[in-house]
């Protein structure tokens, strides 16, 4: 890889840099704050919570591991380790995909559904406290639209593919 030529760089303006720094700080701090609440109240990480939500929303509470990895923004190997931990807790189990034995399904257990149901109210309250209730409705709508645009850009660039 050749070094980047400084003369070609489009440096950020002071306003762009301030906005970028605010975004990077938010990206670091918000998941950590949500993780802290979930760990304290439910013994779940944010990623574990999102995996359980993905399973709960899937038909028959089962989904291919590869699809679940994409939903959770994880590499398949990392998801496999996470699911193994959830299996030890009795929250999920794995089974071969009857439609194609080359794939593995993750399945949410009844205990996993109960765990998620118990964790959800506290998590939603924390999301409200940290984000939803501090933004005006039009700002929340704009924030969601901005996040959607950026996620679409990442999809185009292949950055979130496990």
N, C-alpha and C positions, 0 to 999 in steps of 0.2 A: 504494500500500500504506500502510495506516494504521500509525502507530507502535504498538508493543506497550505495553499499559498495565501498568506495574510492579506495580500493586496486584493484578493477576490472575496474576502469575508464581508458579509453584510452584518456588521455589528449591531447589537441592540441599542436602541435609543435609551435614554435614562428612564422614560416612562415605560417602555417595553421591558427593560431590565427589572424595574420595580414590580411590574405585574408578574413577570416570570418568577421572581423570587417569592412572591406571595403564593403563587401556585405550587411551587416546589415545597414550600413550608407546609402548606395545607395537605399536600399529597403524603408528606411524612407524618404529620401530627394527627390527622383525622383517623386514619386506620388504627393508629396506636391507641388513641382515646377510646374508640369503639371496642378494640380488642381488650383493653383494660376492664371495661364494664362487663363484657361477656365473660371473661375469665373469672372475675370476682363473683358474678352472680350465677353463672351457669356452667363454669368449668369448660367453656368452649372458646376457641379462637375465632376471629372474624372469618377466616377461611373455612374452618369447620362448620360454622354457622351457615355460610353461603353454600357449602356442599349439601348440607341437610336441607336447605331451602330448595336447591335444585332438584334433589330427590323427591321432596314433598310435592313439588309442582309437576313432576313427570307423571305420565300415565302409569297407573298401577304402582306408583312410587318406585319405579325402576328405570334405569337409564344406562346406556353404554358408557363405560369408563372414559372413552375418548371424547364423547360429547360432554360429559360432566367436567372433564379437564378443561375443555374450551370454555364452558360456562363459568368456571371458577378462575380462569386465567392462569392455569397451572400446567406445567409439563406433566405428561402422563406418569412418569416415574415418581414425581413428587406427590401427585394425587394418589398413587398406589400406596405410598408410605402413610399418607394421611388416612386413607380408607382402612388400612391395616390397624391404625390406632383406634378408629371409630368401631371397627369390628370387635376389638378387644373389650370395648365398653358396651358391646351389644346394641349399638345404634344402627349399624348397617351390616349387610353381608354381601358376598359376591357369589355370582352363579354364571355358568356359561349362557350365552345368548342363544335361545332356542332357534332363532331365525338364522343364525350364522355362528357356529361353534368357534370361529376364530376370534370372536369378540367376547368380552366379559361384561356382565351387567352389575352395577351396584344397586342394592335394594335397601330402602329405608325400612327398618323394623318398626313394630309398634312402639317399642321403647324409644327408638330414635324420634318418632313422631311426637311422643310425649315430651321428650327432652326439648325438641324444637318449640313445641307449644308453650312450654314453661319459660324458655329463653326469649321468645318473641316479644312479649310485652315490655320487658326491661330494655331490650335492644331498640325497639321502636321509640320508647320514651327518650333514650339517649340520642337517637337520630333527630328527634324533634328538638330536644334541648340544645344540641350542638349545631344544627343546620336549619331545619324547617321553620322553627318558631322564631329564629333571629332574622330571617329574610322576609321581605315584603313578598306577597304572592307573585307579583310581576318579576321580582328578582329571582325567586325560586324557579319560575318558568324559564327565565333567561339562562339561569345556571344549568338547568336540565338540558336545554337546547345546546348550550356550549359543550357540555359533557358529551352529548350525543354526537355532535360534529367532530369532536376530538377522537372519540372512540371509532367513528367511521373512518377517520383518517388513519388511525392505527390499523384498522382492518385492511384498508387499501395497501398499506405499507407492509403488512404481514407481521407486525410487531407483537401481536397478542396471540399468535398461533403457537400452541404447545408443541 
